[in-house]
Amino acid sequence: MARRTTSNSPGSSPGPSQGPRNRTPQPLPRRRRSVGDFAKAFLALVALLVLLIGVPGALATQIGWPLPSGAPKVEWLQQEITVDTFINVLTVVVWLAWAQFTACVLVEVKAALSGVGLPNRVPGAGPSQLLARQLVAAMLLVGATAASFAPGLSQLGQQLEGNQRPAVAAAAQQTPGGLLGQQQEQAAASAAALAEQAADAAAHAEGGSGARVSEDDTKFYRIQPPEGRHHDSLWEVAERHLGDGRRYKEIYQLNKDRTQPDGSKLSEASLIRPGWIMEMPGDARGGELVEMPDEAPKVSPEVQRQISDYSRTGGAHQQGGGQQGSGQAGQDGRQGGGFGAQDRDTAHISLPEQRPAPDQGRPGQPGRQDQGQEQRQGQEQATPAAGEGSGFGLPQALLGAPLLAAGLLGALGRRRRQALWQSALGAVGGRRGMEPPTPTGAAADAQDALLVGADPEGVRLLDRSLRGLAAALAGESRALPTVYAAWMSGNGDLHLQLAQPAGKPPTPWQLGQDQTFWMLARADAERYEDVDTAAPYPGLVSLGTMDDSRLLLNLESVPGIVSLSGREQDRAGVFASVAAELATNGWSDRMTITLVGFGEDLTPLAPNRLRHLDDIEALVETMEAETRQRRGALGAAGHDSVLTGRTGPAQHTRWAPHLVLLAAEPSAEDAVKLAELAADASRLGIGYLVGTQSGDLPGAAWEMEITSEGKLLAPLLGLELDAQLLPVSQQRAVVELFTDADPERDDDRPATTPPFLVDISEQGRPAVYARLVGPYEIIGLETPDGERSPLLHEALALLLLHREGVHPRVLSSALWPRGVTDDVRDALVERLRAWLGADPDGTPRLAADATGRLKLAKSVVSDLDVLRSLYHESTQGRGANSRAVRGRLLTDALVLVRGPLLAERPEGRYGWLTHEIIDAQLPLLVADIGLALSAFHLEKNRAEKAIEALDAALGSAPGDERLWHELLRATHSTGDSDRLKRLAADLVARSGARGLPPRTEALLDELLPTWRSGVAAAG
């Protein structure tokens, strides 16, 4: 069998293979302790004894107590400063320095003996702590404890902060943005490493996998899958098989940059994945070790292509518009003319370094895989390709745009609620709007994709984090810094990239990888609460992802035009995505978005934000007037930019951004006019995104290109993103959802009926009956296993609220919003199917329809279904022509109302209800039933019965103004003026500081003209 040596030493130079390589492991070199080492250790011990014991001993014996023996007096300030006074002051300083140094020694000794993590930093003790570290390291040099504790004594002059900074190479491998500043020497070293990996893999493959290995040959260990919430780590592997967890570095060095079976590589000791195969030192022991991997590592086509590129270009890594070439271009642009001459700051957009969460693993260990990575892996597995598993797919563009999907979903919910409330002002019974139309076809798929892909929690944290930052800066009387971009990392951390350094950020924000990055950990963001301040950066919009991090560009901060080149159909997807997210995002208060050359059909998404202009001439005329107006307003307010105004007293009344999206390529003359307008646009809160076929646009500060493969390239910025797009087909489906829910739409449409009507006769008794209106109860089924019962109940409730069917991926995202694998989801569906059972004819009560959506059988009914059916039958069915039938049906319906929907539900579950409008539908339905029953009784002058029905409806819909109006009229019909006065006083007390609504005041003026004086007297 071919053998090889494993060496990743930085100093090794790759060369051609000289025959078979030895596979015997080469552990990390263990330098023998020389006489010089012992001498250094002895001298370090002497120095420590002198500094820790000799200095205080000398101070105590030679000088004594330096401080005054009594309380301070004013006469001391009038005394002459003598030599003794000077010596005493100096002695106090020396004592303080000794105390600080002693603390540093104790901290360093503790870290050295525990072998876990970096030592804690003693405040203000940079040089002292570094000296203590070197002395302790030298003293322990002869023992194993100091093997990896500190750098050599030759590094004594280095800064403490430099020693604690994470490795640049690891960050560069992990994040594409880190490639922005790499030099050709690093590229050549990477090429050499790739060539060595290829040679190793080839040599291993030639040797075959059937040969036997001797006992002294290399052992291998396969990283085990997680058990519960526990993940394997290199520390624990070293602890089990090498006897010392601190030897994890040996395993890391042996396996660093090796291609693993899944095609990825080990670049950080804390990031390992189940199924990876780790080469182990020769003295590794344990039953889990194997002598050979199951399969020899293969050289991937990507690696072969990179090797070929390196050998062809002599070490300059070419990616055809990829990131290293882009990074070099960005450097050239900053050094000379071109882009760098226009704007130096904008050449620094780069991906921030990914930092582990504060609570990740135990200190000093390489760490287990963090929860965010586990979540992402689950989501990847739970997001199969289109058509996989269920027989059909969902729009991938919406699935991969969590912030856009969350904004669209929230705006759609608000639109549907608005339609419900406006329809509530119409006639009782048979009106349009009680049941929103059920989407079908592409619109249904788009709605499901929004439900699966939306990340409302991410939007909420982003909004609170930005507003919290603005409030903190305002509290410190500091201006908002100019932010060019925001990066949202996969683990939820937020990185703001500033145009220039702005000092130390307010707590809990902290500096990122350099002075132009402010970083907020997700754990700190979750502690933010809502603050009453203006949105500081409403112009942020998602452009795409790079290495699991999402880039949001602040369009209003760009000092000029952002140009977008590429094919027209590709540009249209970017423009539509940007427009839709800006129109519906949750981190903006107010803004104007002007669309030119596209998007006339997008205005239903947000009529108050979006406006469409016909041509560029109208745009130039409009923007010239607005630019003059904003300059004058800033000058009159004494602000240098809109950012200053957003933290002042007028923050809620002005300085909203105006973002112009111009898809049509301007003429040469119009382009010059736009460039002049955009020259001062960032200061005024105006941003321009302009499409161009050629990519050459005057005044363009940032130039981007969208490719036919969906890549968004910004070569001078060193960016290559997976672009966020909204293709035309999905754009139409989304717009259809909004137009169907438009409250202003023509009322000539037929009245909608409930999506599911049940047989309310005695013969229609269901097999399974669930009570959702009030406390959740199920009749007709045995209670499932205790641990799985809450999940099964929640899944059944979701299906009961969607009789039209639920996409399996919508079900899984509702129950496991942080991600789940397909096998877990499928197991739940099978368990739910078994729990519900089958009808007497053998038909399962849970099945999939022709589209793959899960639907319940008609024998599974909820009280909400019965409530809707009773109301529909009483107003549009048999009750419409029979007064007796109508009264009985309405009375039966009101009896079903036992409280709010799913009352007493467990905390932390049923989060998907925030996407539903049932919380608005149910109170309106109950109010309509109460109003109809009240009218039924008042027809026969039964005022007390009417009041009883209205009171019952108010228990579930206390905010419905129509119920209060009818209650006032019914009470007035009794002729009891005192009772009417008490009701009026109760209404006034309920209204609080807001006062009564105008229509309620007008009704009281009609029914009880003296109500105002009565309230004043009571006050």
Disulfide bonds with the S-S distance in Angstrom:
none
